[in-house]
Amino acid sequence: MLPEEFQQKLREHHIELSKEQMKQFERYYELLLEWNQKINLTAITDKSEVYLKHFYDSVALAFSVRLDERASICDVGSGAGFPSIPLKIIFPELKITIVDSLNKRINFLHTLITELDLKQVSLFHDRAETFGQKTVNRASYDYVIARAVARLNVLCELCLPLVKKDGYFYALKAARSQEELAEAKAAIATLGAKFIEDKQIYLPNTKDERHVLVMEKKKETPKKYPRKPGLPNKKPIK
């Protein structure tokens, strides 16, 4: 998928990209390649693959679930900025917070948002477990999103404490996993959420399968969650 096709495919979903937005995506690609020579940001570097498997894949969230274009979003373990930065380019009014445990990636993102002139983007070098225990962050976001970070039972503990009541957690997964959903059932309930649906998406051209697991926050998360760094992964909620 080259830039022109990317633009056309988004148009089919009623998203019209301006020349300036197309330039932002092009600069994003250039910076991704440039920084990838210094730090490991992505194994995908071919232009058509980046536009399809990073840019389009990120933006697909916007036409698979309802997104308020002025909402606050926390992207946990964003890495090179996926999916929140492509969403921010398309919906400039979004208020984005990115949390990542590797400072090198945060440095890349600082350069990226400066070069792309993106406003209302906050970057935090932190573990999700410690970020989620800070009072200022808990139950603060309309949406929390995470893409390919951990198994769902672990991901729920890292993300759901950050979601406002009646807000949503969107877990982006590459493939359907009934096993992951089954093992996360206790965690979802314990953390105050309800599983709503599994939205299935197919990428153009390759027909690669993607899933957005939708959870709605119904009540406050108990204060003990998230637990200390590393513990959610070692001893997931059962």
Summary of the structure (lengths in Angstrom):
residues: 238
radius of gyration: 17.0
end to end distance: 41.6
largest distance: 49.4
contacts: 786
relative contact order: 0.13
helix: 40%
strand: 22%
